[in-house]
Amino acid sequence: MSQQLMISSALAAVLALGMASGASAQDKAKEKCFGIAKAGQNDCANLSGSHSCAGQAKGDNEPGEWKFVPKGTCKDMKGMTADEAKMAMKK
């Protein structure tokens, strides 16, 4: 393997690791907030397992649907934790 190819590969690996660690740091500053997503504006799969993708919420503020919000702001938006949402869904 040529020296230039080895250097290029090493540089690409370092850059990829830097991007991955930046994304995880950003995720740590956010939390899942249940019960605040508007129809079609959820961030990912719901608690009931009826869908597994973003943008598939059928109604507004359903307890099983969630959005990422800045950490510490969920309660201010009248949102719930996952455990609270599970309890709300049982009612």
Backbone as JSON, one array per atom type, in Angstrom:
{
  "sequence": "MSQQLMISSALAAVLALGMASGASAQDKAKEKCFGIAKAGQNDCANLSGSHSCAGQAKGDNEPGEWKFVPKGTCKDMKGMTADEAKMAMKK",
  "N": [[0.86, -1.18, 0.0], [0.58, 2.19, -0.82], [2.28, 5.0, 0.64], [0.94, 7.44, 0.52], [-1.71, 6.65, 0.15], [-2.17, 5.34, 2.57], [-1.97, 7.5, 4.38], [-4.08, 9.1, 3.49], [-6.24, 7.39, 4.04], [-6.05, 7.2, 6.84], [-6.52, 9.87, 7.56], [-9.15, 10.18, 6.64], [-10.47, 8.4, 8.36], [-10.06, 9.64, 10.85], [-11.48, 12.04, 10.46], [-14.07, 11.02, 10.11], [-14.56, 9.89, 12.63], [-14.55, 12.2, 14.16], [-16.86, 13.5, 13.23], [-18.83, 11.69, 14.02], [-18.62, 11.74, 16.82], [-19.39, 14.35, 17.32], [-22.09, 14.32, 16.64], [-23.14, 12.63, 18.62], [-22.66, 14.13, 20.89], [-24.37, 16.24, 20.44], [-26.83, 14.9, 20.53], [-26.9, 14.26, 23.23], [-27.58, 16.62, 24.38], [-30.21, 16.77, 24.02], [-33.57, 15.49, 24.53], [-36.06, 12.88, 24.45], [-39.37, 13.78, 24.03], [-42.53, 13.04, 24.84], [-45.89, 13.08, 23.56], [-46.17, 15.62, 22.46], [-45.89, 15.97, 19.78], [-47.07, 17.09, 16.66], [-49.47, 16.03, 14.17], [-47.91, 14.08, 11.75], [-45.41, 15.11, 12.36], [-43.69, 13.8, 14.09], [-40.61, 12.46, 15.49], [-39.56, 9.84, 15.27], [-40.04, 6.25, 15.56], [-43.06, 5.16, 17.23], [-44.33, 4.5, 20.6], [-46.17, 2.38, 20.63], [-45.51, 0.8, 18.5], [-46.73, 0.83, 16.04], [-45.79, 2.17, 13.87], [-42.57, 2.92, 12.37], [-41.14, 5.13, 11.63], [-40.14, 8.58, 11.14], [-42.43, 11.33, 10.93], [-44.9, 10.05, 10.74], [-46.98, 10.25, 12.53], [-50.38, 10.12, 13.34], [-52.2, 11.82, 14.61], [-52.53, 14.89, 16.55], [-50.5, 15.5, 19.41], [-50.45, 12.87, 20.51], [-49.95, 10.42, 23.02], [-48.0, 8.37, 22.6], [-46.31, 9.28, 20.62], [-43.32, 11.09, 19.78], [-40.92, 13.81, 20.03], [-37.61, 15.13, 19.58], [-36.33, 17.36, 21.92], [-34.72, 20.28, 23.37], [-32.79, 19.43, 26.21], [-34.39, 19.41, 29.33], [-36.58, 20.97, 28.68], [-38.95, 19.72, 28.12], [-41.06, 19.31, 30.04], [-41.96, 21.91, 30.31], [-43.27, 22.21, 27.93], [-45.48, 20.76, 28.31], [-45.06, 18.06, 27.99], [-44.21, 14.5, 28.21], [-42.3, 11.9, 29.88], [-40.96, 8.76, 28.67], [-41.91, 6.68, 30.33], [-44.1, 7.93, 31.6], [-45.67, 8.38, 29.34], [-46.24, 5.76, 28.55], [-47.88, 4.97, 30.66], [-50.02, 6.75, 30.29], [-50.99, 5.81, 27.89], [-52.12, 3.43, 28.62], [-54.46, 4.09, 29.85]],
  "CA": [[0.0, 0.0, 0.0], [1.43, 3.37, -0.9], [2.27, 5.86, 1.83], [-0.09, 8.46, 0.34], [-3.0, 6.0, 0.38], [-2.28, 5.11, 4.02], [-2.21, 8.79, 5.01], [-5.44, 9.49, 3.13], [-7.16, 6.54, 4.79], [-6.0, 7.61, 8.25], [-7.19, 11.16, 7.67], [-10.59, 9.94, 6.47], [-10.95, 7.77, 9.58], [-10.08, 10.67, 11.9], [-12.59, 12.94, 10.18], [-15.32, 10.29, 10.35], [-14.73, 9.79, 14.08], [-14.9, 13.53, 14.64], [-18.27, 13.75, 12.9], [-19.66, 10.81, 14.84], [-18.63, 12.2, 18.21], [-20.15, 15.58, 17.35], [-23.51, 13.98, 16.62], [-23.55, 12.09, 19.91], [-22.66, 15.24, 21.85], [-25.59, 16.99, 20.18], [-27.94, 14.1, 21.03], [-26.9, 14.32, 24.69], [-28.18, 17.9, 24.77], [-31.64, 16.67, 23.72], [-34.29, 14.38, 25.14], [-37.32, 12.54, 23.81], [-40.52, 14.36, 24.72], [-43.73, 12.35, 24.34], [-47.17, 13.74, 23.66], [-46.16, 17.0, 21.97], [-45.74, 15.99, 18.32], [-48.25, 17.33, 15.82], [-49.65, 15.0, 13.15], [-46.9, 14.1, 10.7], [-44.19, 15.8, 12.76], [-42.93, 13.03, 15.08], [-39.22, 12.26, 15.09], [-39.24, 8.45, 14.92], [-41.03, 5.23, 15.91], [-43.87, 5.44, 18.41], [-44.25, 3.48, 21.65], [-47.03, 1.22, 20.37], [-44.91, 0.0, 17.44], [-47.57, 0.81, 14.84], [-44.95, 2.66, 12.77], [-41.17, 2.98, 12.77], [-40.46, 6.23, 10.95], [-40.51, 9.97, 11.41], [-43.45, 11.92, 10.09], [-46.05, 9.17, 10.55], [-47.99, 10.43, 13.57], [-51.7, 10.32, 12.74], [-52.93, 12.91, 15.27], [-51.76, 15.82, 17.37], [-50.26, 15.28, 20.84], [-50.7, 11.5, 20.94], [-48.95, 10.1, 24.05], [-46.95, 7.48, 22.12], [-45.46, 9.95, 19.63], [-42.35, 11.96, 20.44], [-39.99, 14.69, 19.31], [-36.43, 15.55, 20.34], [-36.36, 18.76, 22.38], [-33.57, 20.57, 24.23], [-32.89, 18.82, 27.53], [-34.96, 20.26, 30.37], [-37.7, 21.8, 28.21], [-40.13, 18.88, 27.84], [-42.14, 19.58, 30.99], [-42.49, 23.24, 29.99], [-44.14, 22.04, 26.77], [-46.55, 19.83, 28.73], [-44.71, 16.74, 27.49], [-44.05, 13.39, 29.15], [-41.22, 10.95, 29.7], [-41.44, 7.5, 28.08], [-42.7, 5.95, 31.34], [-45.38, 8.63, 31.76], [-46.45, 8.15, 28.12], [-46.74, 4.39, 28.6], [-49.0, 4.96, 31.61], [-51.12, 7.48, 29.65], [-51.52, 4.97, 26.81], [-52.89, 2.33, 29.24], [-55.75, 4.61, 30.33]],
  "C": [[0.9, 1.23, 0.0], [1.26, 4.24, 0.35], [1.16, 6.92, 1.71], [-1.49, 7.88, 0.59], [-3.22, 5.75, 1.87], [-2.61, 6.42, 4.75], [-3.64, 9.26, 4.72], [-6.47, 8.68, 3.91], [-7.21, 6.93, 6.26], [-6.72, 8.93, 8.46], [-8.7, 11.0, 7.55], [-11.19, 9.33, 7.74], [-11.05, 8.78, 10.72], [-11.25, 11.62, 11.69], [-13.94, 12.28, 10.46], [-15.58, 10.16, 11.85], [-15.13, 11.14, 14.67], [-16.35, 13.87, 14.38], [-19.19, 12.92, 13.77], [-19.72, 11.3, 16.27], [-19.4, 13.51, 18.34], [-21.64, 15.31, 17.37], [-23.95, 13.45, 17.97], [-23.54, 13.17, 20.98], [-23.93, 16.06, 21.68], [-26.8, 16.22, 20.72], [-28.02, 14.15, 22.56], [-27.53, 15.6, 25.2], [-29.68, 17.9, 24.5], [-32.25, 15.48, 24.44], [-35.56, 14.11, 24.35], [-38.45, 13.1, 24.67], [-41.78, 13.8, 24.08], [-44.97, 13.21, 24.52], [-47.21, 15.17, 23.16], [-46.11, 17.09, 20.45], [-47.08, 16.24, 17.64], [-48.32, 16.22, 14.77], [-48.61, 15.17, 12.05], [-45.59, 14.75, 11.07], [-43.42, 15.08, 13.88], [-41.52, 12.76, 14.57], [-38.86, 10.81, 14.75], [-40.35, 7.52, 15.38], [-41.8, 5.59, 17.18], [-43.78, 4.29, 19.41], [-45.06, 2.23, 21.34], [-46.47, 0.31, 19.28], [-45.74, -0.05, 16.17], [-46.88, 1.44, 13.64], [-43.52, 2.84, 13.28], [-40.41, 4.14, 12.14], [-40.96, 7.59, 11.39], [-41.62, 10.4, 10.47], [-44.69, 11.06, 9.9], [-47.1, 9.27, 11.65], [-49.32, 10.78, 12.91], [-52.46, 11.51, 13.34], [-52.0, 13.79, 16.08], [-51.66, 15.33, 18.81], [-50.62, 13.88, 21.34], [-49.6, 11.09, 21.92], [-47.79, 9.24, 23.57], [-46.0, 8.1, 21.11], [-44.52, 10.93, 20.34], [-41.56, 12.8, 19.46], [-38.77, 14.91, 20.2], [-36.58, 17.03, 20.67], [-35.11, 19.02, 23.2], [-33.81, 20.03, 25.64], [-33.42, 19.84, 28.55], [-36.15, 21.09, 29.94], [-39.0, 21.01, 28.01], [-41.3, 19.22, 28.76], [-42.77, 20.94, 30.73], [-43.46, 23.19, 28.82], [-45.3, 21.11, 27.05], [-46.33, 18.43, 28.18], [-44.5, 15.73, 28.6], [-42.77, 12.61, 28.87], [-41.81, 9.69, 29.07], [-42.31, 6.73, 29.06], [-44.06, 6.6, 31.54], [-46.27, 8.39, 30.53], [-47.01, 6.74, 28.1], [-47.95, 4.29, 29.54], [-50.23, 5.65, 31.0], [-51.77, 6.63, 28.56], [-52.38, 3.83, 27.38], [-54.27, 2.79, 29.65], [-56.81, 4.56, 29.27]]
}
